[in-house]
């Protein structure tokens, strides 16, 4: 898929002051290449960027509401999600971007970049995808198809 529009979560590192910067955005499914999902309201992203030299730690929450189909009764229902964000962006020279052969635990939250920009969209995209249950139930005591 070719995306020509600019990411709404592109961070210009040079424009981020040292210390803590808060970012709040409301996004829709297409902003995050999630057009195949049905959201009941805008996706709310509340982040804190903590910059220390050229490294930026990103923490916060992604709040969203999804329309899902219950695997038990096949009815559509809505579920609210609030997911944590924790990621560090480490700036390195392009040729020094480490090739990670074996994932260490810390590598799951570490991302390397070499330009003046990094994009938070893939991170938020993945957080949403991973939060969705594979076999959602509308409620714990769903009676199924009656
Ligand atoms: Zn159900």
py3Dmol code that shows the C-alpha trace and the ligand (Angstrom):
import py3Dmol

protein = """\
ATOM      1  CA  UNK A   1       0.000   0.000   0.000  1.00  0.00           C
ATOM      2  CA  UNK A   2       1.365   3.392  -0.980  1.00  0.00           C
ATOM      3  CA  UNK A   3       0.769   6.179   1.482  1.00  0.00           C
ATOM      4  CA  UNK A   4       1.395   9.614   0.045  1.00  0.00           C
ATOM      5  CA  UNK A   5      -0.004  11.708   2.848  1.00  0.00           C
ATOM      6  CA  UNK A   6       2.261  12.843   5.626  1.00  0.00           C
ATOM      7  CA  UNK A   7       2.057  11.038   8.932  1.00  0.00           C
ATOM      8  CA  UNK A   8       0.351  13.046  11.674  1.00  0.00           C
ATOM      9  CA  UNK A   9       2.774  11.494  14.144  1.00  0.00           C
ATOM     10  CA  UNK A  10       6.013  12.426  12.429  1.00  0.00           C
ATOM     11  CA  UNK A  11       8.365  13.858  15.034  1.00  0.00           C
ATOM     12  CA  UNK A  12      11.030  16.373  14.045  1.00  0.00           C
ATOM     13  CA  UNK A  13      13.643  15.718  16.686  1.00  0.00           C
ATOM     14  CA  UNK A  14      15.276  19.114  16.247  1.00  0.00           C
ATOM     15  CA  UNK A  15      11.990  20.800  17.103  1.00  0.00           C
ATOM     16  CA  UNK A  16      11.556  18.853  20.335  1.00  0.00           C
ATOM     17  CA  UNK A  17      13.082  20.726  23.286  1.00  0.00           C
ATOM     18  CA  UNK A  18      15.106  18.898  25.912  1.00  0.00           C
ATOM     19  CA  UNK A  19      12.905  17.764  28.760  1.00  0.00           C
ATOM     20  CA  UNK A  20       9.259  16.795  28.562  1.00  0.00           C
ATOM     21  CA  UNK A  21       6.913  17.695  25.696  1.00  0.00           C
ATOM     22  CA  UNK A  22       3.263  16.653  25.676  1.00  0.00           C
ATOM     23  CA  UNK A  23       1.511  15.667  22.461  1.00  0.00           C
ATOM     24  CA  UNK A  24      -2.212  15.007  22.126  1.00  0.00           C
ATOM     25  CA  UNK A  25      -3.754  13.950  18.826  1.00  0.00           C
ATOM     26  CA  UNK A  26      -7.026  12.616  17.577  1.00  0.00           C
ATOM     27  CA  UNK A  27      -6.613  10.292  14.636  1.00  0.00           C
ATOM     28  CA  UNK A  28      -8.849   8.238  12.429  1.00  0.00           C
ATOM     29  CA  UNK A  29      -8.318   4.735  11.081  1.00  0.00           C
ATOM     30  CA  UNK A  30      -6.787   5.925   7.814  1.00  0.00           C
ATOM     31  CA  UNK A  31      -4.155   8.000   9.603  1.00  0.00           C
ATOM     32  CA  UNK A  32      -2.744   4.732  10.904  1.00  0.00           C
ATOM     33  CA  UNK A  33      -3.425   2.471   7.912  1.00  0.00           C
ATOM     34  CA  UNK A  34      -6.136   0.729   9.912  1.00  0.00           C
ATOM     35  CA  UNK A  35      -8.939   1.235   7.412  1.00  0.00           C
ATOM     36  CA  UNK A  36      -9.994  -2.411   7.796  1.00  0.00           C
ATOM     37  CA  UNK A  37     -11.042  -1.768  11.407  1.00  0.00           C
ATOM     38  CA  UNK A  38     -14.203   0.012  12.512  1.00  0.00           C
ATOM     39  CA  UNK A  39     -13.692   2.544  15.260  1.00  0.00           C
ATOM     40  CA  UNK A  40     -16.662   4.040  17.140  1.00  0.00           C
ATOM     41  CA  UNK A  41     -14.832   7.279  17.924  1.00  0.00           C
ATOM     42  CA  UNK A  42     -11.550   9.041  17.086  1.00  0.00           C
ATOM     43  CA  UNK A  43      -8.352   7.352  18.271  1.00  0.00           C
ATOM     44  CA  UNK A  44      -6.917   9.457  21.098  1.00  0.00           C
ATOM     45  CA  UNK A  45      -3.162   9.546  21.502  1.00  0.00           C
ATOM     46  CA  UNK A  46      -1.735  11.253  24.615  1.00  0.00           C
ATOM     47  CA  UNK A  47       2.033  11.115  24.738  1.00  0.00           C
ATOM     48  CA  UNK A  48       4.938  12.535  26.663  1.00  0.00           C
ATOM     49  CA  UNK A  49       8.204  12.903  24.798  1.00  0.00           C
ATOM     50  CA  UNK A  50      11.190  13.048  27.118  1.00  0.00           C
ATOM     51  CA  UNK A  51      14.219  14.204  25.181  1.00  0.00           C
ATOM     52  CA  UNK A  52      17.746  13.765  26.399  1.00  0.00           C
ATOM     53  CA  UNK A  53      20.280  14.872  23.773  1.00  0.00           C
ATOM     54  CA  UNK A  54      19.216  12.922  20.655  1.00  0.00           C
ATOM     55  CA  UNK A  55      17.370  10.168  22.445  1.00  0.00           C
ATOM     56  CA  UNK A  56      13.645  10.481  22.942  1.00  0.00           C
ATOM     57  CA  UNK A  57      11.571   8.381  25.304  1.00  0.00           C
ATOM     58  CA  UNK A  58       7.900   8.181  24.385  1.00  0.00           C
ATOM     59  CA  UNK A  59       5.364   7.228  27.046  1.00  0.00           C
ATOM     60  CA  UNK A  60       1.621   7.660  27.308  1.00  0.00           C
ATOM     61  CA  UNK A  61      -1.636   6.064  26.289  1.00  0.00           C
ATOM     62  CA  UNK A  62      -3.663   5.244  23.202  1.00  0.00           C
ATOM     63  CA  UNK A  63      -7.414   5.273  23.813  1.00  0.00           C
ATOM     64  CA  UNK A  64      -9.768   3.909  21.212  1.00  0.00           C
ATOM     65  CA  UNK A  65     -13.145   2.242  20.818  1.00  0.00           C
ATOM     66  CA  UNK A  66     -13.631  -0.618  18.379  1.00  0.00           C
ATOM     67  CA  UNK A  67     -16.662  -2.301  16.878  1.00  0.00           C
ATOM     68  CA  UNK A  68     -16.092  -6.020  17.163  1.00  0.00           C
ATOM     69  CA  UNK A  69     -18.096  -9.137  16.351  1.00  0.00           C
ATOM     70  CA  UNK A  70     -18.651 -11.520  19.253  1.00  0.00           C
ATOM     71  CA  UNK A  71     -17.409 -15.009  18.294  1.00  0.00           C
ATOM     72  CA  UNK A  72     -20.048 -16.563  20.533  1.00  0.00           C
ATOM     73  CA  UNK A  73     -23.313 -14.808  19.568  1.00  0.00           C
ATOM     74  CA  UNK A  74     -22.084 -13.124  16.361  1.00  0.00           C
ATOM     75  CA  UNK A  75     -23.540  -9.780  17.485  1.00  0.00           C
ATOM     76  CA  UNK A  76     -21.630  -6.578  16.959  1.00  0.00           C
ATOM     77  CA  UNK A  77     -20.512  -4.804  20.129  1.00  0.00           C
ATOM     78  CA  UNK A  78     -18.267  -1.905  21.078  1.00  0.00           C
ATOM     79  CA  UNK A  79     -15.255  -2.139  23.342  1.00  0.00           C
ATOM     80  CA  UNK A  80     -13.127   0.624  24.807  1.00  0.00           C
ATOM     81  CA  UNK A  81      -9.362   0.147  24.956  1.00  0.00           C
ATOM     82  CA  UNK A  82      -6.676   2.059  26.812  1.00  0.00           C
ATOM     83  CA  UNK A  83      -3.193   0.879  25.930  1.00  0.00           C
ATOM     84  CA  UNK A  84       0.166   1.971  27.324  1.00  0.00           C
ATOM     85  CA  UNK A  85       2.936   3.355  25.150  1.00  0.00           C
ATOM     86  CA  UNK A  86       6.581   2.910  26.062  1.00  0.00           C
ATOM     87  CA  UNK A  87       9.256   3.268  23.444  1.00  0.00           C
ATOM     88  CA  UNK A  88      12.701   4.791  23.190  1.00  0.00           C
ATOM     89  CA  UNK A  89      14.083   6.319  20.002  1.00  0.00           C
ATOM     90  CA  UNK A  90      17.859   6.237  19.890  1.00  0.00           C
ATOM     91  CA  UNK A  91      19.649   8.327  17.313  1.00  0.00           C
ATOM     92  CA  UNK A  92      22.663   6.733  15.645  1.00  0.00           C
ATOM     93  CA  UNK A  93      24.613   7.322  12.440  1.00  0.00           C
ATOM     94  CA  UNK A  94      22.894   5.529   9.567  1.00  0.00           C
ATOM     95  CA  UNK A  95      25.694   3.029   9.066  1.00  0.00           C
ATOM     96  CA  UNK A  96      25.734   2.243  12.770  1.00  0.00           C
ATOM     97  CA  UNK A  97      22.126   1.126  13.068  1.00  0.00           C
ATOM     98  CA  UNK A  98      22.618  -2.140  14.900  1.00  0.00           C
ATOM     99  CA  UNK A  99      21.628  -5.345  13.227  1.00  0.00           C
ATOM    100  CA  UNK A 100      19.733  -7.162  15.906  1.00  0.00           C
ATOM    101  CA  UNK A 101      20.298 -10.843  15.375  1.00  0.00           C
ATOM    102  CA  UNK A 102      18.681 -12.028  18.514  1.00  0.00           C
ATOM    103  CA  UNK A 103      16.059  -9.982  20.246  1.00  0.00           C
ATOM    104  CA  UNK A 104      16.937  -9.070  23.761  1.00  0.00           C
ATOM    105  CA  UNK A 105      14.116  -8.007  25.981  1.00  0.00           C
ATOM    106  CA  UNK A 106      15.112  -4.362  25.790  1.00  0.00           C
ATOM    107  CA  UNK A 107      14.981  -4.346  21.981  1.00  0.00           C
ATOM    108  CA  UNK A 108      11.219  -4.552  22.002  1.00  0.00           C
ATOM    109  CA  UNK A 109      10.998  -1.015  23.246  1.00  0.00           C
ATOM    110  CA  UNK A 110      13.992   0.436  21.436  1.00  0.00           C
ATOM    111  CA  UNK A 111      13.949   1.877  17.964  1.00  0.00           C
ATOM    112  CA  UNK A 112      16.926   3.366  16.114  1.00  0.00           C
ATOM    113  CA  UNK A 113      16.758   6.281  13.736  1.00  0.00           C
ATOM    114  CA  UNK A 114      19.347   8.230  11.806  1.00  0.00           C
ATOM    115  CA  UNK A 115      17.487  11.191  10.285  1.00  0.00           C
ATOM    116  CA  UNK A 116      16.050  14.278  11.938  1.00  0.00           C
ATOM    117  CA  UNK A 117      12.656  12.598  12.004  1.00  0.00           C
ATOM    118  CA  UNK A 118      11.014   9.528  13.325  1.00  0.00           C
ATOM    119  CA  UNK A 119       7.433   8.429  12.846  1.00  0.00           C
ATOM    120  CA  UNK A 120       5.268   7.225  15.732  1.00  0.00           C
ATOM    121  CA  UNK A 121       2.530   5.914  13.405  1.00  0.00           C
ATOM    122  CA  UNK A 122       3.907   2.342  13.092  1.00  0.00           C
ATOM    123  CA  UNK A 123       4.198   2.125  16.869  1.00  0.00           C
ATOM    124  CA  UNK A 124       0.596   3.240  17.470  1.00  0.00           C
ATOM    125  CA  UNK A 125      -0.587   1.008  14.624  1.00  0.00           C
ATOM    126  CA  UNK A 126       1.060  -2.040  16.232  1.00  0.00           C
ATOM    127  CA  UNK A 127      -0.201  -1.208  19.730  1.00  0.00           C
ATOM    128  CA  UNK A 128      -3.780  -1.161  18.423  1.00  0.00           C
ATOM    129  CA  UNK A 129      -3.376  -4.372  16.403  1.00  0.00           C
ATOM    130  CA  UNK A 130      -1.866  -6.228  19.371  1.00  0.00           C
ATOM    131  CA  UNK A 131      -4.638  -5.065  21.720  1.00  0.00           C
ATOM    132  CA  UNK A 132      -7.438  -6.625  19.679  1.00  0.00           C
ATOM    133  CA  UNK A 133      -8.524 -10.000  21.053  1.00  0.00           C
ATOM    134  CA  UNK A 134      -8.389 -12.823  18.506  1.00  0.00           C
ATOM    135  CA  UNK A 135     -11.729 -14.236  19.626  1.00  0.00           C
ATOM    136  CA  UNK A 136     -13.676 -11.444  21.311  1.00  0.00           C
ATOM    137  CA  UNK A 137     -16.724 -12.087  23.462  1.00  0.00           C
ATOM    138  CA  UNK A 138     -19.305  -9.320  23.828  1.00  0.00           C
ATOM    139  CA  UNK A 139     -19.456 -10.030  27.592  1.00  0.00           C
ATOM    140  CA  UNK A 140     -18.184 -12.777  29.879  1.00  0.00           C
ATOM    141  CA  UNK A 141     -21.631 -14.336  30.327  1.00  0.00           C
ATOM    142  CA  UNK A 142     -22.642 -14.169  26.662  1.00  0.00           C
ATOM    143  CA  UNK A 143     -25.185 -16.956  26.105  1.00  0.00           C
ATOM    144  CA  UNK A 144     -24.314 -17.479  22.471  1.00  0.00           C
ATOM    145  CA  UNK A 145     -26.836 -17.812  19.676  1.00  0.00           C
ATOM    146  CA  UNK A 146     -30.306 -18.369  21.134  1.00  0.00           C
TER     147      UNK A 146
END
"""
ligand_1 = """\
1
ZN
Zn -21.858 -12.404 22.473
"""
view = py3Dmol.view(width=600, height=400)
view.addModel(protein, "pdb")
view.setStyle({"model": 0}, {"cartoon": {"style": "trace"}})
view.addModel(ligand_1, "xyz")
view.setStyle({"model": 1}, {"stick": {}})
view.zoomTo()
view.show()
